Amino acid sequence: MGAVLAVYYAVPLVAAAQATPAASLSAAERAVTRAVDAHNAEALVLLERIVNINSGTMNLAGVRSVADVLRPQLESLGFKTRWVDGASFKRAGHLIAEHPGPGTKILLIGHLDTVFEPSSPFQKFIRLNDSTATGPGVIDMKGGDVVMLFALRALKDAGQLEKMNLTAVFDGDEEDAGRPLAAARRALVDAAAGASAAIGFEDGAGDPKSAVISRRSATEWTLRTTGYPGHASQIFHDDIGAGAIFEMSRILTEFYQKLSGEAYLAFSPGLALGGTLVNADSTGTAGSASGKNNVIAGKMTVTGDMRTLSPEQLAKTERAMREIVSHHLPKTGGEITFDDGYPPMAPTDGNRRILSMYDQASRDLGLGAVTAVDPSKAGAADVAFIANTVPMVIDGIGLSGHDDHSEKETADLRMLPSQTKRAALLMLRLSQLKGVTP
């Protein structure tokens, strides 16, 4: 599996010489790039405005407030918008914007929430100088939302948007998805129906020379072992056995020995509780344990994280882990369960095709080549939920910067117009494709 995945990741780029925009672009594309430049100041104003609205995932009113700002912008471009209420999955909800047209259907993916709740001291957009700004969600991903919106505005100004078939989904809980997960992502999955291409506007690796065509999954697992409680002096006797903690130690050691060398596979135990009494809360992030030095532990619980690159690798790893768990030490037991969160997004031929189109658009704009991000450096994201149904998927083409998810989150404002131009050209060229079957 590892060798196959490594071959998959070798992305062939379109062989094209560096070109000047004037020589490479059609008249319509030149009009699009001029429109991006004309609206860049407005884009910066909008970015500051929405960054200054706290929209931590659990600030439901704040998430809706960001949607209230974006909604009229989309409607002014001819989109029909609607709000999907999130009460059933305990989140704010999602903003959906639809623009039917004769062209190939393209799905655009953004999100409204950030990791910074109202309790965070990091709340405001601050210009550090003429080229950088810091603020909560400035690149993850309010900057990407602005890139998307002003790419659409440029297409409208150039007279191209009316020919395009687009659906935009702005999830309200990307940073902390609601449960049940199927309900929380139903609107996104439904919006993907009939789409031939999907574009995610996350910030990706923060490098405009790269884009994302594969992402690893984010799967939670819970491992529980049991043992025969008794006096510690009797451990390993035939009628007592090894105890729950030794059984857990065996399993985790075999996980490491048998699985840790596989390419793009990562798994990590994050919380461990063992003893006579064990109580882990429902989130798997806290709990308590009690016992005594002279008593054999009767219970142990470990919760952890797993990352895989493809559905096949995910299924294979789960089978292997279950097989390891099933072989118990004397007088012990164990079981492992998986809570499949964000699915993997495998690097497919279709994803490589859309990357080559994005790369070509970048070269034609005089902005240089774009290559694929190593999937080991790409975290989970909403785009993965539709990766198995949409033939061509690309992500990580939003606003560039660094230190997202931290109070140092910073945007490179110089990249706003160039990222917007590349996105607009990609949308336009995708809309003109023929023969792409969803």
PyMOL commands that set and color helices and strands:
alter all, ss='L'
color gray80, all
select helices_A, chain A and resi 2-9+21-24+27-51+60-76+87-89+142-157+161-163+181-184+186-191+232-234+244-259+311-325+349-364+375-377+382-386+415-431
alter helices_A, ss='H'
color red, helices_A
select strands_A, chain A and resi 80-85+93-99+105-111+126-127+132-134+165-171+197-200+210-211+218-226+266-275+277-280+287-290+299-307+333-342+371-372+392-394+401-402+410-412
alter strands_A, ss='S'
color yellow, strands_A
deselect
rebuild
show_as cartoon
